[in-house]
Amino acid sequence: MPVERTKSGPPKRKLKCVRKPGVNPKIYGPIPGIPVFSTFTSRHECSKAGVHAHTLKGIHGTKDGPAYSIVMSGRYEDNSDKGDAFVYTGEGGRLTVLPGGKKTRSGPQVKDQEWVGGNKSLQLSQISGNPVRVVRGHRLNSRYAPVEGYRYDGLYQVTEATRAVGKTGFVTCQFTFERLPGQPPLPNEVLRPAKVPARRRCKSSPTSTADISQTEDASSEPSELKPLRSLKREQSEEF
């Protein structure tokens, strides 16, 4: 197994993805034997199944051809997801190395995106009309995201490919996807539940402890004394 040397600490072993014979992620359309809404625990499982080959990149395509698949992971601010249609931000332009030399995949946007790499593949998908496999991840900020892992949500078509200034102030490649007809509807039972705000604890007042102790005393009072307390209460109410 390949070993990646690091500056400090033990070497990190790269996980090698081994696919079964006959599994080819470089095809347009569905992967044989993988039905819509198949779930996977990790990106490596998606790659082994052939749904999305890359374990890190969100766009799988070729240099001069349309894209095969994408993963929606919620890393860009301009993404929006309405289920059967969504806007997907392209790749590139982010800071990949922090000032201390540490590599990162979640750095801020520092430059414009261009029609290269995966962005070029998705642009060619819009021109050719080839279907694109779509996988939603649990980190996606969307009500259609799975609660955990990754879910293959079927085939979509790129209907628009543009470059526009995003929320970060830099130009990004933005793609509009629409779900192809004839597929089962997105399941409602796996939608992410609404977040319930945490309850605030009330500060106890000086009288609250006494009230609790009185309640405890009343509850622990012998049963033979309760009729006497009831009788005294009735006599006091008569006057």
GIHUDA-V163801 format. One record per backbone hydrogen bond with DSSP energy under -0.5 kcal/mol. CO is the residue of the C=O (numbers start at 1). NH is the residue of the N-H. Records with the same first field share a line. If there is no record, write none. Layout:
CO=NH / NH
This chain:
2=14
3=5
4=12
12=4 / 14
15=17
16=18
17=19
20=23
22=24
25=27
30=32
31=34
33=35
35=38
38=152
40=150
42=46
43=47
44=48
45=49
46=50 / 51 / 52
47=50
48=20
58=71
59=61
60=68 / 69
65=62
66=62
68=133
69=60
70=135
71=73
72=137
76=79
80=87
82=84
84=179
85=82
86=177
87=80
88=175
93=110 / 111
95=107
96=104
98=101
102=98
108=95
114=116
116=119 / 120
117=121
118=122
119=123
120=124
121=67 / 125
122=126
123=127
124=128
125=129
132=156
133=70
134=153
135=72
136=151
137=140
140=142
142=145
143=192
149=138
150=40
151=136 / 153
152=37
154=134
155=180
156=132
157=159 / 178
160=176
162=174
164=172
166=169
170=166
171=113
172=164 / 174
173=90
174=162
175=88 / 177
176=159 / 160
177=86
178=157
188=191
195=197
205=208 / 209
206=210
207=211
208=212
209=213
210=214
211=215
212=216
213=217
214=218
215=219
216=220
218=221
222=225 / 226
223=227
225=229
226=230
227=231
228=232
229=233
230=234
231=235
232=236
233=237
234=238
235=239
236=239
